Amino acid sequence: MKIILYIVIIFLNFNNLLALESKIIYKIDNEIITNIDIKNEFKYLSALNNQLKNLTQEQIFNISKESIIREKIKKNEVLKRFKKFEIDKKYLDKIVNNIYLSLELNTEEEFQFYLKKFDLEIKDIEEKIKIDALWNELIIAKYNSKININIEELKNEIQDSKLDETKNYLLSEIVFEIDSKEEINQKFNTIKKSIKEVGFKNTSSLYSIADSAKVGGDIGWVNEKSLNKVIRKKISSLAEGEISNPFIVPGGALILIMNKIEIEKKKINPELELKKAMEYQRSKQLGQYSKIYYNKVKKNLDFNE
């Protein structure tokens, strides 16, 4: 499998590049990436994170380029593994629903109207959902047997909780690649500088290798008991708006930002809380395996830049 880079004009700026007629920029096996693909990817990413427009043209181009490269590599791998490029319609509708609700839109009709502002349609979003869903299905098939969850430990933590109180965190993340532990502080300082200059969401889009980078690193509300002990201990002292120090995770290093903290007073259902905690732990571990497998696939490609 080979990726061949076609150099169009090295010093073109972003607007000039996108103003050209369709030109092949990369070829990934049977998949190609054109300047139009990069332009459309920017429209898609902007629809999910409108703060991207505040970045420089070079930053916008690089984010869009890297995002569409990841997608094409995933699609190429998915098409090798699945006979049909289809997913369950109910699941597809559920993901579309989750996306427009996260944008504070109430109906699919409102979402369609919103997408028109970016020259996009629902079918464009559905195509990307299918790629991600089938990629995740591939990761589950390959790595599900390797998932390791300490159920007894989770049970004990839930039982030790106060019966009328639970703490929830609204978190966002940046996962960045490192070649050695010595590299962490250097990259962390670069990321902190970027956060001060362009904000966490845009910095996530610039530096994060996690799928959440598409939405500015948002991972939503997480119950504190769903987090592993190390992470929970380190972020429990964070105030709203503060970022954590990096954690070493498979495939890189993780930074979290504490967006909001809510203390919910209710009687805890141990079985339900255990199920939530297990689902979160499984999802995070599969996410880590996803990054590892993606890097493995990419390294096997002849990527010439």
C-alpha positions as CSV (number, residue, x, y, z in Angstrom):
1,M,0.0,0.0,0.0
2,K,1.5,3.3,-0.9
3,I,0.8,7.0,-0.3
4,I,2.2,9.3,-3.0
5,L,2.3,13.0,-2.4
6,Y,1.7,15.2,-5.4
7,I,3.4,18.5,-4.8
8,V,1.1,21.2,-6.3
9,I,2.8,24.5,-5.4
10,I,4.7,24.4,-2.2
11,F,4.3,28.0,-1.1
12,L,0.6,28.5,-2.0
13,N,-1.4,30.0,0.8
14,F,-4.6,28.3,2.0
15,N,-7.1,30.4,0.0
16,N,-5.1,30.2,-3.3
17,L,-4.8,26.4,-2.9
18,L,-8.5,26.0,-2.4
19,A,-9.4,28.3,-5.3
20,L,-7.7,26.0,-7.8
21,E,-9.5,23.4,-9.8
22,S,-9.5,20.0,-8.3
23,K,-6.0,18.7,-7.9
24,I,-4.8,15.4,-6.4
25,I,-2.7,16.2,-3.3
26,Y,-2.3,12.6,-1.9
27,K,-3.1,9.1,-3.1
28,I,-3.7,6.5,-0.5
29,D,-4.0,3.1,-2.2
30,N,-7.3,3.5,-4.1
31,E,-8.3,6.6,-2.2
32,I,-7.2,10.1,-3.3
33,I,-7.2,13.4,-1.5
34,T,-7.7,16.6,-3.5
35,N,-7.6,20.2,-2.6
36,I,-11.4,20.1,-2.7
37,D,-11.5,17.3,-0.1
38,I,-9.4,19.5,2.2
39,K,-11.7,22.5,1.7
40,N,-14.8,20.3,2.4
41,E,-13.1,18.8,5.5
42,F,-12.6,22.4,6.8
43,K,-16.3,23.1,6.3
44,Y,-17.2,19.9,8.2
45,L,-14.8,20.7,11.0
46,S,-16.0,24.3,11.2
47,A,-19.6,23.1,11.5
48,L,-18.5,21.0,14.6
49,N,-16.2,23.7,16.0
50,N,-16.9,27.2,14.7
51,Q,-13.9,28.6,16.7
52,L,-11.6,27.2,13.9
53,K,-12.2,30.3,11.9
54,N,-10.0,32.2,14.4
55,L,-6.9,30.3,13.4
56,T,-4.4,31.2,10.8
57,Q,-4.7,30.0,7.2
58,E,-1.8,27.7,7.7
59,Q,-3.2,26.2,10.8
60,I,-6.6,25.7,9.2
61,F,-5.0,24.0,6.2
62,N,-2.9,21.6,8.4
63,I,-5.9,20.7,10.6
64,S,-8.1,19.9,7.6
65,K,-5.3,18.0,5.8
66,E,-4.5,15.8,8.8
67,S,-8.1,15.2,9.5
68,I,-8.9,14.1,6.0
69,I,-5.8,11.9,5.9
70,R,-6.9,10.1,9.0
71,E,-10.3,9.6,7.5
72,K,-9.1,8.3,4.2
73,I,-6.7,5.9,5.9
74,K,-9.5,4.6,8.1
75,K,-11.9,4.2,5.2
76,N,-9.2,2.4,3.1
77,E,-8.8,-0.1,6.0
78,V,-12.5,-0.4,6.6
79,L,-13.2,-1.2,2.9
80,K,-10.7,-4.1,3.1
81,R,-12.4,-5.6,6.1
82,F,-16.2,-5.2,5.3
83,K,-18.1,-6.3,2.3
84,K,-20.7,-3.6,2.7
85,F,-20.1,0.0,3.6
86,E,-23.3,0.2,5.7
87,I,-24.3,0.5,9.4
88,D,-27.6,0.0,11.2
89,K,-30.0,2.9,10.4
90,K,-31.2,3.3,14.0
91,Y,-27.6,3.7,15.1
92,L,-26.8,6.1,12.3
93,D,-29.9,8.2,13.3
94,K,-28.9,8.1,16.9
95,I,-25.4,9.5,16.2
96,V,-26.8,12.3,13.9
97,N,-29.2,13.1,16.8
98,N,-26.3,13.3,19.3
99,I,-24.3,15.6,17.0
100,Y,-27.1,18.2,16.5
101,L,-28.0,18.1,20.2
102,S,-24.3,18.8,21.1
103,L,-24.6,21.9,18.8
104,E,-27.7,22.9,20.9
105,L,-30.0,22.3,18.0
106,N,-33.4,20.6,18.7
107,T,-34.4,18.8,15.5
108,E,-32.9,17.3,12.3
109,E,-34.6,20.1,10.3
110,E,-32.7,22.7,12.4
111,F,-29.5,20.7,11.8
112,Q,-30.1,20.6,8.0
113,F,-30.6,24.4,8.0
114,Y,-27.4,24.8,10.1
115,L,-25.4,22.7,7.7
116,K,-26.4,24.7,4.7
117,K,-24.5,27.7,6.2
118,F,-21.4,25.5,5.7
119,D,-22.5,24.2,2.3
120,L,-23.0,20.7,3.8
121,E,-25.8,18.2,3.8
122,I,-26.8,15.4,6.2
123,K,-25.5,12.8,3.8
124,D,-22.0,14.4,4.1
125,I,-22.2,13.8,7.9
126,E,-23.6,10.3,7.5
127,E,-20.7,9.3,5.3
128,K,-18.2,10.3,8.1
129,I,-20.3,8.5,10.7
130,K,-20.2,5.3,8.7
131,I,-16.4,5.4,8.5
132,D,-16.0,6.0,12.2
133,A,-18.6,3.4,13.1
134,L,-17.1,0.7,10.9
135,W,-13.6,1.6,12.1
136,N,-14.8,1.2,15.7
137,E,-16.4,-2.1,14.8
138,L,-13.0,-3.2,13.4
139,I,-11.2,-2.2,16.6
140,I,-13.7,-4.0,18.8
141,A,-13.3,-7.2,16.7
142,K,-9.5,-7.0,17.0
143,Y,-9.1,-5.9,20.6
144,N,-12.2,-6.6,22.6
145,S,-10.6,-9.7,24.1
146,K,-7.7,-7.5,25.4
147,I,-10.0,-5.2,27.4
148,N,-9.1,-5.4,31.1
149,I,-11.5,-4.0,33.6
150,N,-11.1,-4.6,37.4
151,I,-14.8,-5.1,38.2
152,E,-14.2,-5.8,41.9
153,E,-12.3,-2.5,42.3
154,L,-15.1,-0.6,40.6
155,K,-17.7,-2.3,42.8
156,N,-15.7,-1.3,45.9
157,E,-15.4,2.3,44.9
158,I,-19.1,2.6,44.1
159,Q,-20.0,1.0,47.4
160,D,-17.7,3.4,49.2
161,S,-19.5,6.4,47.7
162,K,-21.9,8.6,49.6
163,L,-25.4,7.3,49.1
164,D,-26.8,10.8,48.3
165,E,-24.0,12.4,46.4
166,T,-22.1,11.9,43.2
167,K,-19.6,14.2,41.4
168,N,-19.7,14.7,37.6
169,Y,-17.0,16.4,35.5
170,L,-17.5,18.0,32.1
171,L,-14.2,17.2,30.5
172,S,-12.3,17.9,27.3
173,E,-9.0,16.2,26.2
174,I,-5.9,16.5,24.2
175,V,-4.0,13.3,23.3
176,F,-0.6,14.0,21.8
177,E,2.1,11.7,20.5
178,I,5.5,11.3,22.2
179,D,8.5,9.3,21.3
180,S,10.0,9.4,24.8
181,K,9.2,10.6,28.3
182,E,11.7,13.4,27.9
183,E,9.5,14.9,25.1
184,I,6.5,15.3,27.3
185,N,7.4,18.6,29.0
186,Q,8.5,20.2,25.8
187,K,5.3,19.4,24.0
188,F,3.2,20.2,27.1
189,N,4.7,23.7,27.2
190,T,4.0,24.2,23.5
191,I,0.4,23.1,24.1
192,K,-0.1,25.3,27.1
193,K,1.2,28.3,25.1
194,S,-1.3,27.4,22.3
195,I,-4.1,27.2,24.8
196,K,-3.4,30.7,26.0
197,E,-3.2,32.0,22.5
198,V,-6.1,30.3,20.7
199,G,-8.1,28.4,23.4
200,F,-8.4,24.7,24.4
201,K,-10.8,23.7,21.5
202,N,-8.6,25.1,18.8
203,T,-5.5,23.6,20.5
204,S,-7.1,20.2,20.6
205,S,-7.8,20.5,16.8
206,L,-4.2,21.5,16.3
207,Y,-2.4,18.9,18.4
208,S,-4.7,16.1,19.5
209,I,-4.6,12.7,17.8
210,A,-7.8,11.6,19.4
211,D,-11.1,11.4,17.5
212,S,-12.5,14.0,19.9
213,A,-10.2,16.6,18.2
214,K,-13.0,17.0,15.6
215,V,-15.2,18.6,18.3
216,G,-12.5,20.5,20.1
217,G,-11.6,17.7,22.4
218,D,-15.0,17.5,24.1
219,I,-15.7,14.1,25.8
220,G,-18.8,15.2,27.7
221,W,-19.9,14.5,31.3
222,V,-18.1,11.8,33.2
223,N,-18.9,10.5,36.6
224,E,-15.8,10.6,38.9
225,K,-16.2,6.9,39.7
226,S,-15.8,6.0,36.0
227,L,-12.3,7.3,35.9
228,N,-9.3,5.2,37.0
229,K,-7.8,6.0,40.4
230,V,-4.7,7.8,39.0
231,I,-6.6,10.2,36.8
232,R,-9.4,10.8,39.3
233,K,-6.9,11.6,42.0
234,K,-5.0,14.1,39.8
235,I,-8.0,15.9,38.5
236,S,-10.1,16.0,41.7
237,S,-8.2,19.1,42.8
238,L,-8.7,21.0,39.5
239,A,-11.0,24.0,39.5
240,E,-13.2,24.8,36.6
241,G,-11.1,26.0,33.6
242,E,-7.9,24.4,34.8
243,I,-5.9,21.8,32.9
244,S,-4.2,18.7,34.2
245,N,-0.6,17.8,33.9
246,P,0.0,15.1,31.2
247,F,-0.8,11.4,31.9
248,I,1.0,8.6,30.1
249,V,-1.5,6.5,28.1
250,P,-1.1,3.9,25.4
251,G,-0.2,5.7,22.2
252,G,0.8,9.0,23.8
253,A,0.1,11.5,26.6
254,L,-3.3,12.8,27.8
255,I,-4.2,16.3,29.0
256,L,-7.7,17.0,30.5
257,I,-9.4,20.3,31.1
258,M,-12.1,20.7,33.8
259,N,-14.9,22.6,32.1
260,K,-17.5,22.2,34.8
261,I,-18.1,20.3,38.0
262,E,-21.5,19.3,39.2
263,I,-22.4,17.6,42.5
264,E,-25.5,15.6,42.0
265,K,-27.4,14.5,45.1
266,K,-29.3,11.3,44.5
267,K,-29.5,7.8,45.8
268,I,-26.9,5.8,43.9
269,N,-28.0,2.7,42.0
270,P,-24.9,0.5,42.4
271,E,-25.7,-1.8,39.4
272,L,-26.4,1.2,37.1
273,E,-23.2,3.0,38.2
274,L,-21.1,-0.1,37.8
275,K,-22.5,-0.5,34.2
276,K,-21.7,3.1,33.4
277,A,-18.2,2.8,34.9
278,M,-17.5,-0.4,32.9
279,E,-18.8,1.1,29.7
280,Y,-16.6,4.2,30.2
281,Q,-13.5,2.1,31.0
282,R,-14.1,-0.1,27.9
283,S,-14.6,2.9,25.7
284,K,-11.4,4.5,26.8
285,Q,-9.4,1.3,26.4
286,L,-10.8,0.8,22.9
287,G,-10.0,4.4,22.1
288,Q,-6.4,3.8,23.1
289,Y,-6.2,0.6,21.0
290,S,-7.8,2.5,18.1
291,K,-4.9,5.0,18.2
292,I,-2.3,2.2,18.4
293,Y,-3.9,0.3,15.4
294,Y,-4.2,3.5,13.3
295,N,-0.5,4.3,13.9
296,K,0.4,0.7,12.9
297,V,-1.6,0.9,9.7
298,K,-0.1,4.3,8.9
299,K,3.4,3.1,9.5
300,N,2.9,0.4,7.0
301,L,2.1,2.9,4.3
302,D,4.8,4.4,2.1
303,F,4.1,8.0,3.1
304,N,6.2,10.5,1.1
305,E,5.9,14.2,1.9
